[in-house]
Amino acid sequence: MKNISLGKDAVTIISIGVVIEGKLKSDGNVRMDGIINGDLNALGNITIGEHGQVNGHVTGQTITLGGKVFGSINAEEKVILETRSVLKGDLITKILSVEEGAEFVGNSKMNINKENIDS
């Protein structure tokens, strides 16, 4: 049996129709098209598709939102709110991109120095 180490290049896919009750944590990237009632934390990038929904806190490197998040987002690098996305909650990131038609209700905090984000 081989020892398989996927690390940050691995992609976890949560399909439409899947509902997770609780926290999801990944060392790699996550593609979310289902629903999570809890927090989503990835060391890599997170893509929440048009049908995806997270009811909780989302943390990752770059977070692309095409669906809905009812909770906060914390991205180390970048947050992209696509045309049909809905974010009801606060966000912290270095770079924020909001496409026309995106719905965002909350506060945003952008800063290059992570040390200054927590103050």
N, C-alpha and C positions, 0 to 999 in steps of 0.2 A: 504494500500500500504506500502510495506517494504522500509526502507531506506537502500540502498545498497552502501557500501563503498568498492571499489575494490583496490584502492591505488596502491602500487608498484608491487603487484602480478598480476595485470591485464595485458593482452596481447592484443595489437591492431594489427590486421592482415590486411595488404594491399595486395590484391591478384593480380596475373598477369592480365594485361589488364586494371588496374585502373591507371589513371593519375591524379595527384594532382597538381594544379597550385597554389602555395603559401606555407606557412609554416605549418608544422605539429608539434604539441606539445603534449606530453603525460606524465602523472604522473607515468606511469608504463613502461612495456616493449613493444617493437615494432618489428614485423616481417614484412619486406618489400620485396614484390615480384613484385610490380608495379613500377611506376615512380613518383618521386617527382621533380618538377621544383621549388625548393625553399628549405628552411632549414628544417632539421629534428632534433628535440630536445626531448630527453626522460630522465626522472629521473632514469629510469631503464636501462636495456640492450637493445641493438639494433642488430638485425640480418638482414642483407641485403642479400637476397637469390641470387642464380645464375642468375636469370632473373631480379633482382631488380636494380634500378638505381636512384641515387640522384644527381641532378645538383644543388649543394649548400653545405652549411655547415652542418656537422653531429656532434651532441653532445650527449653523454650518458656515462654510467658507463663502461660497456664492449661492444665493437663494433666488431662484426664478419662480415667481408665483403667477400661475395661469388660472388657478382655482380660487379657493377661499381659505383664509386663516382668521380664526376668531381667537386671538391671543397675540403675544408679542413675537417679534422676529429679531434675532441678533446674528448678523452676518459679519464675519471677520473681514471680508473684502467688498462684496457688492450685493445689492438687492435690486432685482428687476421686477417691477409690477407690470404685467402684460395687460393688454387691452380689456379683457373680461375679468380681470382679477378683482378680488375683494379682500381688503385687509382691514379688520376692525381691531386695532390694538397698536401699541407703540413699536417702533423699530429703531435699532442701532446698527450703523454700518459706516464704512468709509465712503462708498459710492452708492448713490441712489438714482435709479432710472425709472421714471414713471411714464408709461405710454398713455396716449389719449384714450379715455374710456375707463381707465382703472379707477376703482373706488378705494379710497384710503381715509379712514376715520381714526385719528390718533395723533400721536406726537412722533417726530423723527429727530434723531440726534446723529449727526455725522461728524466724524473726527478721524484724523490720520493717526494720532497717538492713542493707542488703546488705554494707556494710563489715565488719560484725560476723560475717557468715556464714562468711567465709574464715578466721577466727581459731580 
